[in-house]
């Protein structure tokens, strides 16, 4: 039973590495065409701790944040699909 689980883990790891490699290759091809990056408008908030375990929330404004059109993050940028689902950022 243990060897089956180890083999399943190995296949999952290989599949994940293959998907990441294909995603990286697609991003490299898009960079040559200039269509690898996009931007998403994100609302930023600041949570300030107060006395008595309370917090104050301040709206900092909306910012266009750069993102990469891929499945995984690349080059320090989040994927556009993830930012579109998480348009509120807390600092």
C-alpha positions in Angstrom: 0.0 0.0 0.0 2.8 2.4 0.8 4.5 1.8 -2.5 1.3 2.7 -4.3 1.0 6.0 -2.4 4.7 6.8 -3.2 4.1 6.1 -6.9 1.0 8.3 -6.9 2.9 11.1 -5.3 5.7 10.7 -7.9 3.2 10.9 -10.8 1.5 13.9 -9.3 4.8 15.7 -8.9 5.9 14.9 -12.4 2.5 16.1 -13.8 2.8 19.3 -11.8 6.3 19.9 -13.0 5.2 19.3 -16.6 2.3 21.7 -16.4 4.6 24.4 -14.9 7.1 23.8 -17.7 4.4 24.2 -20.4 3.1 27.3 -18.7 6.6 28.8 -18.6 7.0 28.0 -22.3 3.7 29.7 -23.2 4.7 32.8 -21.2 8.1 32.9 -23.0 6.3 32.8 -26.3 3.9 35.5 -25.2 6.7 37.7 -24.1 8.2 37.7 -27.6 4.8 38.9 -28.9 4.4 41.4 -26.1 1.1 39.9 -24.8 2.3 38.2 -21.6 1.3 40.9 -19.1 -1.9 42.6 -18.2 -3.3 44.7 -15.4 -6.2 44.5 -12.9 -7.7 47.3 -10.9 -7.3 46.4 -7.2 -8.8 48.2 -4.2 -6.3 48.6 -1.3 -7.2 48.9 2.4 -5.1 49.5 5.5 -6.0 47.7 8.7 -4.8 49.7 11.7 -4.8 48.0 15.2 -6.4 50.0 18.0 -6.8 49.6 21.7 -9.1 46.9 23.0 -8.4 44.4 20.2 -10.2 46.6 17.7 -9.2 47.6 14.2 -9.8 50.6 12.0 -10.1 50.1 8.2 -8.9 52.8 5.8 -9.5 52.9 2.1 -6.2 53.7 0.3 -7.7 53.9 -3.2 -7.7 51.8 -6.4 -4.5 50.8 -8.2 -3.8 49.1 -11.5 -1.6 46.1 -10.5 0.4 44.3 -13.2 -0.3 40.6 -13.6 0.9 37.8 -15.8 -1.5 35.9 -18.1 -0.6 32.4 -16.9 -1.6 29.6 -14.6 1.2 30.1 -12.1 3.0 33.3 -10.8 6.0 34.3 -12.9 8.6 37.0 -12.4 7.1 38.1 -9.1 3.7 38.9 -10.6 0.5 37.2 -9.7 -1.6 35.5 -12.4 -4.4 37.7 -13.8 -7.0 35.0 -13.1 -6.1 35.1 -9.4 -6.1 38.9 -9.1 -9.5 39.2 -10.8 -10.9 37.0 -8.1 -9.1 38.8 -5.3 -9.6 42.5 -6.1 -9.3 43.6 -2.4 -5.9 43.8 -0.9 -5.2 44.4 2.8 -2.0 46.0 4.1 
